[in-house]
Amino acid sequence: MPVAIEFEQVCRQYGEVKALDRVSFSVREGEFFSMLGPSGSGKTTSLRLMAGFEQPSSGHLRLMGREAAGTAPYDRDVNTVFQDYALFPHMNVLDNVAYGLMVRKVPKAQRLAQAREALAMVALPDHGARTPAQLSGGQRQRVALARALVNRPRILLLDEPLGALDLKLREQMQVELKALHRKLGITFVYVTHDQSEALSMSDRIAVFNKGQIEQIASPRDLYHRPKTRFVADFVGSANVIGEELAYSLNGHRQAFAVRQEKMAVIPAGTAAANGCFQVEGELLSIQFLGASQRLEVRVANQTLIALQPESEMANAMASSTHAGQRITLQWSAQDMVMLDA
């Protein structure tokens, strides 16, 4: 598959601070590629370099096979959608969407026709006469998308576009964004700090940390086979078993991860099932989360979390257990993922 975006040993420095430190990766044409990480990890800096709002301090950035350094944002086949929408309050929706075409001096009839087509793409064909103040948050986000798509870019950059929406609307927009991506077939690059967003929409995810990439993988591989402690903890919040506890369990001083939902709570004194490991610890708390219960257990010098699906057995166990009680956690050896660092 052709490459839409390529970073080769890209650095971006602000004085002594390295926002990006020799980052290399590529995004395939037509891919939904997410950049995931905490604030200050380098993901937004990478997006701004793609958009042309900033330039690399060193290294090479190529868009559609061409060196991008020095190319102005308006000369790139790229458009960006921001979290704050940045709609003009004094213009109606149709004029907001058509604004970029007006700047490019596209004839009025043509630009309005393209703007109506873009609004139809985002399921707002009858909202052109409204002002942004007359729209809901989700509708304003769709208008921002339509404005970015009206120029028919080959690459769409999305900088935490759903961050200002409430949970239900955010989940609805995730479904709509993925459907729009399938319909258009263009390259989407999505920046987020929300791992559930990245997991639900992406073809591949790059996990950023301190200006570098920890791992790039499909959502499923990233979740089930994290390579580092940071990825295991940041994506899905796995239990990371440190070297000392690992050594007491299997004789190897290599940290490993076990997903919280893979840890079973069993009655104290129960023998370990075949192919399973056990640890005993002090129950610190039980939290009811609706579909599951979250148990926090102190084992040696670590705190481990077990997520138990809601059931009659889980309810019975919760009603008969209390903070300070000794309980046993068990997991299968197959659910252990060895970590590189």
Secondary structure as GFF3:
##gff-version 3
##sequence-region A 1 341
A	DSSP	beta_strand	3	14	.	.	.	ID=ss1
A	DSSP	beta_strand	17	28	.	.	.	ID=ss2
A	DSSP	beta_strand	32	36	.	.	.	ID=ss3
A	DSSP	alpha_helix	43	51	.	.	.	ID=ss4
A	DSSP	beta_strand	58	63	.	.	.	ID=ss5
A	DSSP	beta_strand	66	67	.	.	.	ID=ss6
A	DSSP	three_ten_helix	73	75	.	.	.	ID=ss7
A	DSSP	beta_strand	78	82	.	.	.	ID=ss8
A	DSSP	alpha_helix	93	103	.	.	.	ID=ss9
A	DSSP	alpha_helix	108	121	.	.	.	ID=ss10
A	DSSP	three_ten_helix	132	134	.	.	.	ID=ss11
A	DSSP	alpha_helix	137	149	.	.	.	ID=ss12
A	DSSP	beta_strand	155	159	.	.	.	ID=ss13
A	DSSP	alpha_helix	167	184	.	.	.	ID=ss14
A	DSSP	beta_strand	187	192	.	.	.	ID=ss15
A	DSSP	alpha_helix	195	201	.	.	.	ID=ss16
A	DSSP	beta_strand	204	209	.	.	.	ID=ss17
A	DSSP	beta_strand	212	217	.	.	.	ID=ss18
A	DSSP	alpha_helix	219	224	.	.	.	ID=ss19
A	DSSP	alpha_helix	229	234	.	.	.	ID=ss20
A	DSSP	beta_strand	239	241	.	.	.	ID=ss21
A	DSSP	alpha_helix	243	250	.	.	.	ID=ss22
A	DSSP	beta_strand	256	258	.	.	.	ID=ss23
A	DSSP	three_ten_helix	260	262	.	.	.	ID=ss24
A	DSSP	beta_strand	264	266	.	.	.	ID=ss25
A	DSSP	beta_strand	276	288	.	.	.	ID=ss26
A	DSSP	beta_strand	292	299	.	.	.	ID=ss27
A	DSSP	beta_strand	302	309	.	.	.	ID=ss28
A	DSSP	alpha_helix	312	320	.	.	.	ID=ss29
A	DSSP	beta_strand	326	332	.	.	.	ID=ss30
A	DSSP	three_ten_helix	333	335	.	.	.	ID=ss31
A	DSSP	beta_strand	337	338	.	.	.	ID=ss32
###
